[in-house]
Amino acid sequence: MEEQKQETQPVLSLVERAEAAVKAIKEQNDRHEELVKKEEENRAKQMLGGTTDAGQTPEKPKEETPKEYKDRIEREARAGKK
């Protein structure tokens, strides 16, 4: 009888450890599912959110100084000769 008790004790502890592992894995899977849902919601909001130009002043193009204009024209002329 004593042998039977000793043999069942390790088996029970093995089963208990397996059940604990299953429980931990299930908890992690549930948490992962929640995180995936939140990320999907955030991506959808980001995609639908977009941006608009309302209320913004348009950027004015930078004016060239006479020297910058001369340099640009010379560069373009040199590039055309090659």
C-alpha positions in Angstrom: 0.0 0.0 0.0 2.8 2.3 0.8 4.3 1.8 -2.6 1.0 2.8 -4.2 0.9 6.1 -2.2 4.4 6.9 -3.2 3.7 6.2 -6.9 0.5 8.3 -7.0 2.1 11.3 -5.2 4.5 12.1 -8.1 1.8 11.5 -10.7 -0.5 13.9 -8.9 2.1 16.5 -8.6 2.9 16.1 -12.3 -0.8 16.5 -13.1 -1.1 19.5 -10.9 1.9 21.1 -12.5 0.4 20.4 -16.0 -2.9 22.0 -14.9 -1.0 25.0 -13.5 0.9 25.4 -16.8 -2.3 25.1 -18.8 -3.9 27.8 -16.6 -0.9 30.1 -17.1 -0.9 29.6 -20.8 -4.6 30.3 -21.0 -4.2 33.5 -19.1 -1.4 34.6 -21.4 -3.5 33.8 -24.5 -6.4 35.9 -23.1 -4.1 38.8 -22.4 -2.6 38.5 -25.9 -6.0 38.5 -27.5 -6.9 41.7 -25.6 -3.7 43.4 -26.7 -4.3 42.3 -30.4 -7.8 43.8 -30.2 -6.5 47.1 -28.8 -3.9 47.3 -31.5 -6.4 46.6 -34.2 -8.6 49.4 -32.8 -5.7 51.8 -32.7 -4.7 51.0 -36.2 -8.3 51.5 -37.4 -8.5 54.9 -35.6 -5.1 55.9 -37.1 -6.2 55.0 -40.6 -9.5 56.7 -40.3 -8.2 59.7 -38.5 -6.0 61.1 -41.3 -4.9 64.7 -41.4 -6.4 67.8 -42.9 -5.0 71.2 -44.0 -7.9 73.1 -42.4 -6.8 76.1 -40.4 -3.2 75.9 -41.5 -1.5 78.6 -43.5 0.2 77.4 -46.7 3.9 77.5 -46.7 5.3 80.3 -48.9 8.0 79.3 -51.3 11.4 80.6 -50.4 12.5 83.5 -52.5 15.8 83.2 -54.2 18.3 85.9 -53.7 19.9 87.3 -56.9 23.1 85.4 -56.1 21.2 82.1 -55.6 19.4 82.7 -58.9 22.7 83.4 -60.8 24.3 80.3 -59.3 21.3 78.1 -60.1 21.2 79.3 -63.7 24.9 78.7 -64.1 24.6 75.2 -62.7 21.7 74.4 -65.1 23.7 75.9 -68.0 26.7 73.8 -67.2 24.6 70.7 -66.8 23.1 71.2 -70.2 26.4 71.6 -71.9 27.7 68.1 -70.8 
